[in-house]
Amino acid sequence: MRHSFLLIGQSNASGRGIPSEVEPINNDKLFVYRNGRWRNMYVPVCPDAVSAGICFIESFADLYSKERNVEVGIIPCAIGGTNLDQWVEGGVVFDNALHMAELASRTSTIAGVLWHQGESDCHPDKYPLYEQKLEKILGAYRKKLNLNDVPFLVGGLGDYLEFCPKSDIFKNYKYINEQLKHYADNTPLTGFVSAVGLTSNPDFMHFNAKSQREFGVRYYNEFIKLEDKTKIFSDRHTADSDIKTEIEHL
């Protein structure tokens, strides 16, 4: 069955890379879930705004598909400008992604969740509670979608936010990154994807197309690390079950 990935977060998850700045990805095994059907992948995969463009999940899905020779489906639910309070369980934004994933899972197997968000929570009143809120949100997705054995990936914010002319609050991105990494380091089957060295569009707010492509590769490399841990856990679980069965038959 087709393997699928839920894409959630804000504008850098939906993607704002300019398509003309990179070569298109040509892979007939990539699909996007839209209006209850799987469509051959198109750009933008997550058309949440007129400025939507290249997204990191494109290169991620391309690598996943080619290395495994499988069809990959993208479930695009990122929405630009959203903060964690809008992603809270039971809210419209949360439920939209939940229902999309539930519908897509009828014709695919969800193999992971990709999250990128945080710019909208850089305000001093918001960032101190970031990890606490994120834990509840992603934990709820794991539980409701029964995804206890698949990797969740959270991406770091770009260092270029230090120079964003829009507002000084974006300099607090470093505190968001610290919490994202701490959350990943202390949550099973969760990985942190660094954005160090990646560059932005002229707005100093959004990753440019080339960095989106590179970010997708980094997401995939982190996915592989978690996938290996999943296999180890699965092998140990199977071995323990076999031992238990042998003991019961003694």
Protein Blocks (a to p, Z undefined) as FASTA:
>chain_A
ZZddddeddfklnopadfklpccdddfkbccdeehiacdddddfblcbfkbccdfklmmm
mmmmmmnopacddddfbdehiafklmpghiaklmmmmmmmmmmmmmcccfbdcddehklm
mpfklmmmmmmmmmmmmmmmmmmnopakbccddddddfklmmomkbmklmmmmmmmmmmm
mmmmmgghiacddfehiacdfkomaccfklmmmmmmmmmmmmmmmmmmmmmmmmmmmmmm
mmmmmmmmZZ
